[in-house]
Amino acid sequence: MKTFEEALLELKEIIEKLEDGNLSLEESVSLFERGIKLVDLCYCRLNEVQKKVEILVEGEGGEIVRKSFNPEEE
C-alpha cells in the first residue's frame, strides 16, 4: 500500500501527463481513473492522521490535558 507521499507524487506525475495533452483518449481516461483512486487514498490517509492528532492544551488548573483535534471547533 502506498504512503501518502508516494500517492501524492504519483498524482502529480499523472496531472503533468494529462496537462501535457499528448495522450490518447483511452490513456487519458485510464490516468484520470488512477488519479481519482489516488485522491481517495490521500483523503483516507489524511482522515486517519486527523483522528490520531491530539493537541495539548492548558486546563483550568494550569495542568496540561489532551484534547482530540477537531478543526471545526477552532
C-alpha positions in Angstrom: 0.0 0.0 0.0 1.3 3.4 -0.9 2.2 6.1 1.6 0.5 9.5 1.4 3.8 10.9 0.0 4.0 8.2 -2.7 0.4 8.6 -3.7 0.8 12.4 -3.9 3.9 12.1 -6.0 2.2 9.7 -8.4 -0.8 12.0 -8.6 1.4 15.0 -9.5 3.0 12.9 -12.3 -0.4 12.0 -13.6 -1.5 15.6 -13.6 1.6 16.6 -15.6 0.9 13.9 -18.2 -2.7 14.9 -18.5 -1.8 18.6 -18.8 0.7 17.8 -21.5 -2.1 16.7 -23.8 -0.2 14.2 -25.8 -2.2 11.1 -24.7 -4.9 9.2 -26.4 -8.4 9.4 -25.1 -8.1 5.9 -23.6 -4.8 6.7 -21.9 -6.2 10.0 -20.5 -9.3 8.2 -19.1 -7.1 5.5 -17.6 -4.8 8.0 -15.9 -7.8 10.1 -14.8 -9.3 7.0 -13.1 -6.0 6.2 -11.4 -5.8 9.8 -10.3 -9.3 9.6 -8.7 -8.2 6.4 -6.8 -5.0 8.3 -5.6 -7.1 11.3 -4.4 -9.3 8.9 -2.4 -6.2 7.2 -0.9 -4.7 10.6 0.1 -8.1 11.7 1.6 -8.3 8.5 3.6 -4.7 8.8 4.8 -5.3 12.4 5.9 -8.5 11.3 7.7 -6.6 8.6 9.6 -4.0 11.1 10.7 -6.5 13.7 11.8 -8.1 11.1 14.0 -4.7 10.4 15.7 -3.7 14.0 16.2 -4.1 15.3 19.7 -3.5 18.8 20.9 -2.0 19.5 24.3 -3.9 22.4 25.9 -3.7 24.0 29.3 -6.5 23.1 31.6 -8.3 25.3 34.0 -5.9 24.5 36.8 -2.8 25.1 34.7 -2.2 21.4 34.0 -1.6 20.1 30.5 -4.5 18.0 29.2 -5.0 16.1 26.0 -7.8 17.1 23.7 -8.8 15.5 20.4 -8.1 17.5 17.3 -11.2 18.9 15.7 -10.7 21.8 13.2 -14.4 22.6 13.2 -14.1 23.7 16.9 -11.5 26.3 16.1 
